Structure formats: C-alpha cells, structure tokens
Amino acid sequence: MKFIVLAIIGVAFSGFLHAQSWKSLNDSLIQNYNIGKYEKAIIIGKKAIAVAKKEFGEFHANYAESLNNLAVVYQAADSPYK
C-alpha cells in the first residue's frame, strides 16, 4: 500500500516539475523578448514547444501558448517562421 501511495505522489510531483520546467522556459522566452534578445528567445521558444508537446500534448493550452509566443518572437525579429 505504501508503494502505491509513493508512486502516485511521484507521478504527481513529476507532472508538477514538467509544468515548472515549461513555465520557466516560457518566462525566459518572454524576458528575452522584452529586452530584444530575439535569437535567444527563439531558441528558448523551440525548447518550450518541445516540452509542452511532450508533457501536455498537442491539444493543451500550454502547447498553443508556446506556439503563439514563438510566432510573436519571429514576427518581432522580422524573421521567417521555421
């Protein structure tokens, strides 16, 4: 019984860490965008998309937000989407 409870706590904590990882990346993208470091923001944005897709799935709001944020950075950088 203890093992099952620990496993459930571990899974919940793992999901929390992934959400924090995505949030940290997303926050970093926004900070770099705000100070005009678009190339760095693009690199971070691509990582945020990969994390969101893996951890939340393509139909989750965090994935959509990541795609949108990267598009905004590309637009600000006057760079074509890749």
N, C-alpha and C positions, 0 to 999 in steps of 0.2 A: 504493500500500500504506500509506503514511504517513497518508493522508487517512482510510482505513477505520479504522485504529487510533485516530486522534484522534476520529473520530466515535463510536466505541464508548466511549472514555473520557468524551467529552462527555455521552453518554446516561446512563452510569452515574453521573457526577457530578451531573447534573440530577436523577436519581431520589433521590440522597442529599440534595440541597438541599431537595427537596419533603418528604422524610421529616423532615428537620430542622425545616422550617417547621411541619409538622403537630405535631411533638413540642414545639416552642416554644409553639405555641398551646395545646396540651393542658396543658403545665406551667403556663402562665399562668392557664388556667382553674382548675386545682387550687389555685394560690396564692390567687387571688381568692376561691374558695370557702372556703378555710381561714380567711381573715380576715373572712368575712361580706360581701364585696362581690358579692352575688348578681347584681345587674343587670349589672355589668361582666362577670362570669363567663358570663352568658347570651349577651352579645354575642360574646365570645371563643369560646364553645362553638359558636355558629352558624357562625362562620368556620372552626373546626376541622372541623366536619362537612362543609362545602363543600370544603375542601382534601382531606380524606380521601376523599370521594366521587369527586372529580375525579382524584386521583393514584393511589388504591389500588383504587377500585371498591366497589360496594355489598356485596360478599361478603367483604371483607377485615376482619380483626380490628380494625384501626385505625378503620375506619368504625363498627363495632359499639361499640367503646370510646368513640368520640366521642358517639354517640347516648346511650349509657348515662350518660356523665358529664353531659351536658346534662339528662337526666331527673333525675339526683340533685340538680343545682342547682335545677331547677324545684321539686322536692319540698321542698328545704330553704327555698326562698324562699316556699313556700306559694303558688305561682303556677301557674295552669293551663298545660298544655302548649300550645304554639303551633306 
